[in-house]
Structures are given as structure tokens and as C-alpha cells.
């Protein structure tokens, strides 16, 4: 649900980006990543 809402917000707002800590598949952010690759930042594991 969060990922879908964030994706829709990303379609409306070109300044919106997502930063993840190596959780994109688990967090269902792949759709956002495919559509907006320049606005998707994966920092890797951040423990």
C-alpha cells in the first residue's frame, strides 16, 4: 500500500525521490525504481 501511494505521488511530483537501505524488493519499491531510476537511491546495507 505504501509503495503504491508513493508511486502515485512520484507521478505527480517530479521532485519526489526515494532512498532505501537495500530493501527495495522487500519494500515493494521496484515499480518506482523501474519508472523513475534517477529518483531511486539505494544506499546499500546501512546498519
N, CA, C and O of each residue as an XYZ file, in Angstrom:
188
protein
N       0.812     -1.173      0.000
C       0.000      0.000      0.000
C       0.872      1.260      0.000
O       0.612      2.190     -0.762
N       1.892      1.294      0.838
C       2.789      2.447      0.870
C       3.455      2.646     -0.482
O       3.520      3.763     -0.994
N       3.953      1.551     -1.059
C       4.659      1.649     -2.337
C       3.749      2.174     -3.437
O       4.184      2.979     -4.260
N       2.510      1.740     -3.468
C       1.563      2.227     -4.481
C       1.271      3.707     -4.297
O       1.227      4.461     -5.270
N       1.073      4.120     -3.065
C       0.808      5.534     -2.778
C       2.018      6.383     -3.142
O       1.873      7.462     -3.715
N       3.203      5.900     -2.812
C       4.433      6.630     -3.118
C       4.633      6.723     -4.630
O       5.063      7.758     -5.141
N       4.322      5.647     -5.339
C       4.440      5.643     -6.796
C       3.521      6.695     -7.411
O       3.938      7.451     -8.288
N       2.281      6.742     -6.954
C       1.328      7.732     -7.470
C       1.794      9.150     -7.163
O       1.664     10.045     -7.999
N       2.331      9.352     -5.977
C       2.854     10.669     -5.615
C       4.047     11.027     -6.501
O       4.211     12.186     -6.881
N       4.877     10.041     -6.828
C       6.027     10.267     -7.700
C       5.629     10.639     -9.113
O       6.356     11.364     -9.792
N       4.492     10.157     -9.561
C       3.998     10.524    -10.886
C       3.571     11.987    -10.918
O       3.717     12.657    -11.940
N       3.052     12.475     -9.816
C       2.561     13.849     -9.746
C       3.655     14.853     -9.406
O       3.590     16.011     -9.819
N       4.659     14.412     -8.655
C       5.703     15.309     -8.176
C       7.062     14.823     -8.666
O       7.594     13.838     -8.154
N       7.618     15.505     -9.646
C       8.887     15.088    -10.245
C      10.085     15.315     -9.321
O      11.190     14.869     -9.632
N       9.888     15.990     -8.209
C      10.971     16.224     -7.252
C      11.038     15.139     -6.179
O      11.981     15.108     -5.388
N      10.059     14.264     -6.148
C       9.998     13.216     -5.141
C      10.995     12.112     -5.478
O      11.053     11.639     -6.613
N      11.769     11.713     -4.489
C      12.741     10.635     -4.663
C      12.607      9.683     -3.479
O      12.013     10.018     -2.455
N      13.164      8.508     -3.641
C      13.145      7.529     -2.553
C      14.578      7.095     -2.271
O      15.371      6.876     -3.187
N      14.890      6.976     -0.993
C      16.193      6.477     -0.555
C      15.922      5.233      0.275
O      15.187      5.282      1.261
N      16.518      4.122     -0.127
C      16.321      2.864      0.591
C      17.662      2.307      1.039
O      18.701      2.624      0.458
N      17.636      1.485      2.062
C      18.836      0.835      2.575
C      18.766     -0.648      2.219
O      18.596     -1.503      3.088
N      18.898     -0.934      0.933
C      18.947     -2.304      0.422
C      17.670     -3.095      0.713
O      17.735     -4.292      0.993
N      16.509     -2.432      0.649
C      15.247     -3.121      0.925
C      14.258     -3.004     -0.228
O      13.074     -3.285     -0.046
N      14.710     -2.599     -1.401
C      13.766     -2.339     -2.493
C      12.859     -3.531     -2.828
O      11.654     -3.327     -2.971
N      13.366     -4.749     -2.961
C      12.433     -5.846     -3.251
C      11.475     -6.111     -2.085
O      10.286     -6.344     -2.298
N      11.984     -6.077     -0.879
C      11.139     -6.338      0.287
C      10.139     -5.219      0.514
O       9.032     -5.461      0.995
N      10.511     -4.020      0.178
C       9.629     -2.882      0.386
C       8.740     -2.583     -0.797
O       8.046     -1.566     -0.810
N       8.751     -3.445     -1.784
C       7.895     -3.304     -2.971
C       8.119     -2.000     -3.725
O       7.178     -1.447     -4.295
N       9.337     -1.507     -3.734
C       9.631     -0.248     -4.415
C      10.154     -0.462     -5.836
O      10.587      0.490     -6.485
N      10.117     -1.695     -6.320
C      10.631     -1.991     -7.659
C       9.888     -1.229     -8.750
O      10.505     -0.800     -9.725
N       8.595     -1.055     -8.610
C       7.813     -0.323     -9.605
C       8.314      1.119     -9.709
O       8.483      1.642    -10.811
N       8.548      1.753     -8.571
C       9.083      3.118     -8.549
C      10.476      3.133     -9.179
O      10.797      4.019     -9.971
N      11.289      2.159     -8.825
C      12.658      2.072     -9.339
C      12.688      1.931    -10.861
O      13.500      2.575    -11.524
N      11.820      1.105    -11.412
C      11.781      0.918    -12.870
C      11.306      2.177    -13.593
O      11.839      2.531    -14.644
N      10.317      2.843    -13.038
C       9.734      4.018    -13.691
C      10.596      5.271    -13.515
O      10.695      6.090    -14.429
N      11.216      5.420    -12.348
C      11.985      6.623    -12.027
C      13.392      6.258    -11.531
O      13.720      6.543    -10.380
N      14.212      5.647    -12.357
C      15.519      5.174    -11.877
C      16.435      6.285    -11.356
O      17.251      6.038    -10.468
N      16.316      7.481    -11.883
C      17.173      8.585    -11.427
C      16.715      9.153    -10.086
O      17.439      9.919     -9.451
N      15.522      8.779     -9.664
C      14.993      9.261     -8.382
C      14.945      8.150     -7.342
O      14.268      8.275     -6.322
N      15.658      7.074     -7.602
C      15.713      5.934     -6.692
C      17.152      5.764     -6.239
O      18.034      5.497     -7.055
N      17.397      5.916     -4.946
C      18.755      5.834     -4.410
C      18.811      4.687     -3.413
O      18.080      4.672     -2.422
N      19.685      3.732     -3.687
C      19.876      2.596     -2.793
C      21.231      2.764     -2.116
O      22.267      2.695     -2.778
N      21.231      2.982     -0.816
C      22.479      3.203     -0.084
C      23.195      1.907      0.255
O      24.331      1.931      0.727
N      22.541      0.779      0.020
C      23.105     -0.497      0.435
C      22.803     -0.717      1.910
O      22.060      0.050      2.523
N      23.374     -1.748      2.461
C      23.123     -2.067      3.861
C      23.642     -0.926      4.729
O      24.787     -0.497      4.586
N      22.802     -0.444      5.618
C      23.169      0.681      6.486
C      22.818      0.327      7.929
O      21.809      0.778      8.470
N      23.661     -0.476      8.524
C      23.389     -0.913      9.904
C      24.250     -0.162     10.877
O      24.164     -0.392     12.083
